[in-house]
Amino acid sequence: MRYVMVLAVSIGCGCGASESNPDLAEMEEVWRSGGGASIPDYPGDGDIAVYEGASTASEDCLIYTTIGTQVNAGRAPVGPTIMTVTETTINDPSGAVVCTRESGYGADRIRLGGPSGPVLFTAVGRWIFDGEIMFQGKTWPEIVTQFDSQLLYTFKLANIYEHSPYDGEILATATTPIAQASPMRKLVLSALIAGECGGLGLYAEEEDEPHAP
């Protein structure tokens, strides 16, 4: 489901593209240093609004708002609450745990359901990878290859790119920088865009509408 929503970004409020990904040396440095340090009181960890595409100028492109621990579809408090977030869990509006965060080996992961559920995403620094990244028993060149093949999103300034800024499009833009937000904030934003853990994806409204004959 999440691939359908992400690949559809060339329509609507979507934007930009480039060539290859020179981020791998930076990924190595971040991974070897333990995943990158979070910044206390970083703006991207506070209340933000997230817009589809490369701009926050059009209210028609507003897709999510986070206020404290609460995430709303559209503008809070008008839009419905779709999840609440703790340091380690994403919960549905009733409080039931739908996804769980774990940390280790220089990375943070979000699992579907509880601690034994499948890994949806792995966060290393400003990068989000599809599924689990298996570090143990691999050489660095093997890890680099895995990084590139599983790279799903890159956070840069206030933007979230599909794959990387060098070969992907801007999927969403926040109202404040998010590249150095906490791993949990980046995992939550990734789940929202991908349509996981209660997120509605990028094109929830369009997909709910009947297709023209």
N, C-alpha and C positions, 0 to 999 in steps of 0.2 A: 504493500500500500504506500509506504513512504517514498519509494522510487517513482511511482506514478506522479505524486504530488510535486516532487523536486524537479523532475525532468520537464514538467509543464511550465517552468518559470519563464520561458521565452514569450509568453503572452501576458496580458494584464499590466502590472506595474513593474515587471522585471527589467534587467539591465545588463550591460557590459560583458567582455570576455578578453582572453589573452592567449599566451602560447604555452610555455612549459613551466615546471615548478622548481625554482631554485631554493626552496625552503628546507631541503633535507639536512643541510649542515646545521641550520638553526634547530631543527628537530632533534638532532643528535645532542647538541649542547644542552637543550632543555631537558631531554630525557636523562642524560647522564647527571644532571644537577638535581634530579629528583622531581621533575614535572613542572617546575616553575613556581615561584613564590606568589601567593596572593597578596594584594595590597590592602592594608586596613582602610576602611571607609572609602573604598574605591567606588566612584559614581555608578559603575555598571552593576554593582551589587544592591543598589537601592531601588527606588520606584522608577520604573521605566515604561515606555510604550514602544511597541515593535510594529514596524510598517513593512508590508510586502514591497520588495523592490529596493531601489537605490536612494530613495528620498523619503523624508518625513513630512513633505509639504502637503500631501493630499489626505484628508480624513477618510476618503474612500479606500485608502490602502492600509488603514489602521487595522491590525489583526489581533494583537494581544496587549494587555496592560497588566503589569505586576504592581501590586500595592501591598507592601509588607510581605506576608507569607501567602497572599492570595493572588491567583492568576485569573484574569477575566478575558473572555472572548470579546474583542472590541474595547470600547472605552469603559473603564470602571467609573461609577458603579452601574452604568446602564447595561452593559453586556453581562451575560450570565457568568457566574464563577464556575470554572471548569476543573480547577485543581487547587489544592493548598500544598505548601512545600515546607519541609523541615530540613535540618542539616543532612539528614540521611534518607528521607523518604519523599516520594510524591504521592499525594493522597487524592482520592476523588472527593467531590463536594460533601459526601456523607462522612468522610474521615477514614475510609478504608484505604489501606496501602495498595497502590497499583504498581509502583516501581521503587526499587531500593538502590541506594548508592553504596559502593564499597571502594576502598582505597588500598593501594599496594603496588610495589614494583615501579614506582615513579609515575603511576597513572591512577585515574579515577574511572569507575565504571558505573553504568546504570543497568540494573537487572530488572527484567519483567517480573512483577510480583515480589516475592521475598528473596532472601539471600541465596537461595538455591536455584533461582530462576535463570533463564538464558540471558546473556549479556546483549543488550541492544546497542550500546555505544561505549566507546572508551575515549576519555579525555586525557590528552597529554599537552600541557601548555595551552596554546590557543587553537589546537587542532582537535577535531572530533573524528573518530574512526568508526567504521561500521563493524559492529560485533566486538569480539575479543582480540587483542593484540597479544600474541604469545611470545614473550621475550626469552624465557629460559631455554638454554641449550642452543641458542642461535647466534651466529656471528653478526657483527654490526651490518655488513652488506645485506645479509638475509633480512634483518630487521628493517633496513631502509626500503628494501623491495616491498616488504609487507606494509610499511607505512604508506607508501605511494599507492599501492593497489587498494588499500582499505580506507584511504582518506575520503571522508564524506563532506565535512565542512571545515572552513578556516575562518576564524574571527580576526578581523583587522579593523582597528579604530572602532567605529560604530556599526560596521557591516558584518554580515554573515555571508560568506561565499560558498557556492557549491564547489567542492574539491579545493581549489586554491585561487588566489587572486590572479594567478598567471595563466590559468586555463579554464576558469569557471566564471559563472555569472553571480551577481549579487542577488541573493535570495531575499534577504530582509535587512532592515536598517533600524537600529534603536535610537532613542532620543538622547543617548549619552554613550560614551565609549564603553565597549564591552569586551575588548580583546584581552584584558587582564582581570576580568571578573573571576570570581571563585569557580572552581571546577563544577560545583553543583549548579550555579547559575547557568553556566554554558551547557551543561547536560540538560537542564530544564528547557532552555531555549531550543536546543536541538530536538528534544522530544516534541515540543510544540510545533516546530516546522515540519517534522517528519510524520506527525499524526500518531505519536506513540504516547503511552502513559496518560491518556486523556486529552492530549493535544489534538487540535482539529486540522493540522496541516496548513498549507498555504492556500489551497483552493477548495476549502470545505463548502463554502456557499455556492460556488459554481458547480461543484460536483453534485450537490443536492438538487440542482435545477434540472428539469427535463431537457434532453437534447432536442434541438430543432430537427424535424424530419428532413 
